[in-house]
Amino acid sequence: MNETYNDKLKEIAEFDFTRWWMGTQEQKDRMLEAYKQNQQDWIKYRDNYCELISVPEQGTHLLSEAILSCMVNMNALRINQIEMIKP
């Protein structure tokens, strides 16, 4: 997921904002900041969600497997989401 995130960050940073209708550097900067903030917020959401769904396994030998499985699945979904972002 980190590689996909960084690739998209680079794509946005290098994008020629003049291709947007009446595009400005300010718009591009806002997109970069929104993308970074969105990723931070998403990581918090993922961590909280995986903690929530692993509650039934707390205190058992299945806890780490449940958390890992959740993280892997959530990261795969996030990769798809990131790939859909088009500057």
LUMFIDO-144235 format. One record per residue (C-alpha): residue number from 0; residue in one letter; x, y, z. Coordinates in nm, 2 decimals, always signed. Example, Ala and Ser with C-alpha at 12.3 -4.5 7.8 and 13.67 -1.06 7.14 Angstrom:
<pts>
PT  pos  code    east   north      up
PT    0     A   +1.23   -0.45   +0.78
PT    1     S   +1.37   -0.11   +0.71
</pts>
This chain:
<pts>
PT  pos  code    east   north      up
PT    0     M   +0.00   +0.00   +0.00
PT    1     N   +0.28   +0.24   +0.08
PT    2     E   +0.43   +0.20   -0.27
PT    3     T   +0.09   +0.27   -0.43
PT    4     Y   +0.04   +0.57   -0.20
PT    5     N   +0.39   +0.71   -0.28
PT    6     D   +0.34   +0.65   -0.65
PT    7     K   +0.01   +0.84   -0.65
PT    8     L   +0.16   +1.12   -0.44
PT    9     K   +0.44   +1.16   -0.70
PT   10     E   +0.19   +1.15   -0.98
PT   11     I   -0.01   +1.43   -0.82
PT   12     A   +0.30   +1.64   -0.74
PT   13     E   +0.43   +1.61   -1.10
PT   14     F   +0.09   +1.67   -1.27
PT   15     D   +0.06   +1.97   -1.49
PT   16     F   -0.22   +2.15   -1.33
PT   17     T   -0.26   +2.38   -1.64
PT   18     R   -0.44   +2.08   -1.80
PT   19     W   -0.73   +2.14   -1.56
PT   20     W   -0.98   +2.40   -1.69
PT   21     M   -0.87   +2.72   -1.53
PT   22     G   -0.63   +2.52   -1.31
PT   23     T   -0.41   +2.69   -1.05
PT   24     Q   -0.11   +2.59   -0.84
PT   25     E   -0.33   +2.65   -0.54
PT   26     Q   -0.57   +2.38   -0.66
PT   27     K   -0.29   +2.14   -0.71
PT   28     D   -0.15   +2.22   -0.36
PT   29     R   -0.49   +2.16   -0.21
PT   30     M   -0.52   +1.83   -0.38
PT   31     L   -0.18   +1.72   -0.25
PT   32     E   -0.27   +1.82   +0.11
PT   33     A   -0.61   +1.66   +0.09
PT   34     Y   -0.46   +1.34   -0.04
PT   35     K   -0.20   +1.33   +0.24
PT   36     Q   -0.47   +1.41   +0.51
PT   37     N   -0.71   +1.15   +0.36
PT   38     Q   -0.44   +0.88   +0.39
PT   39     Q   -0.37   +0.97   +0.75
PT   40     D   -0.74   +0.96   +0.83
PT   41     W   -0.78   +0.63   +0.64
PT   42     I   -0.50   +0.47   +0.84
PT   43     K   -0.67   +0.57   +1.17
PT   44     Y   -1.00   +0.43   +1.03
PT   45     R   -0.84   +0.11   +0.93
PT   46     D   -0.67   +0.06   +1.27
PT   47     N   -0.99   +0.14   +1.46
PT   48     Y   -1.20   -0.09   +1.23
PT   49     C   -0.96   -0.38   +1.26
PT   50     E   -0.95   -0.34   +1.64
PT   51     L   -1.33   -0.33   +1.64
PT   52     I   -1.38   -0.65   +1.44
PT   53     S   -1.11   -0.84   +1.64
PT   54     V   -1.28   -0.78   +1.98
PT   55     P   -1.43   -1.14   +1.98
PT   56     E   -1.08   -1.28   +1.94
PT   57     Q   -0.92   -1.08   +2.22
PT   58     G   -0.78   -1.32   +2.48
PT   59     T   -0.75   -1.60   +2.22
PT   60     H   -0.47   -1.73   +2.00
PT   61     L   -0.67   -1.60   +1.70
PT   62     L   -0.63   -1.23   +1.78
PT   63     S   -0.31   -1.16   +1.58
PT   64     E   -0.45   -1.36   +1.28
PT   65     A   -0.78   -1.16   +1.29
PT   66     I   -0.60   -0.83   +1.30
PT   67     L   -0.35   -0.93   +1.03
PT   68     S   -0.63   -1.06   +0.80
PT   69     C   -0.82   -0.74   +0.85
PT   70     M   -0.52   -0.52   +0.77
PT   71     V   -0.43   -0.72   +0.46
PT   72     N   -0.79   -0.69   +0.33
PT   73     M   -0.83   -0.32   +0.42
PT   74     N   -0.50   -0.24   +0.25
PT   75     A   -0.60   -0.42   -0.07
PT   76     L   -0.92   -0.22   -0.08
PT   77     R   -0.72   +0.10   -0.02
PT   78     I   -0.49   +0.03   -0.31
PT   79     N   -0.79   +0.01   -0.53
PT   80     Q   -0.92   +0.34   -0.40
PT   81     I   -0.59   +0.51   -0.45
PT   82     E   -0.56   +0.38   -0.80
PT   83     M   -0.90   +0.54   -0.88
PT   84     I   -0.77   +0.89   -0.79
PT   85     K   -0.70   +1.08   -1.11
PT   86     P   -0.55   +1.43   -1.10
</pts>
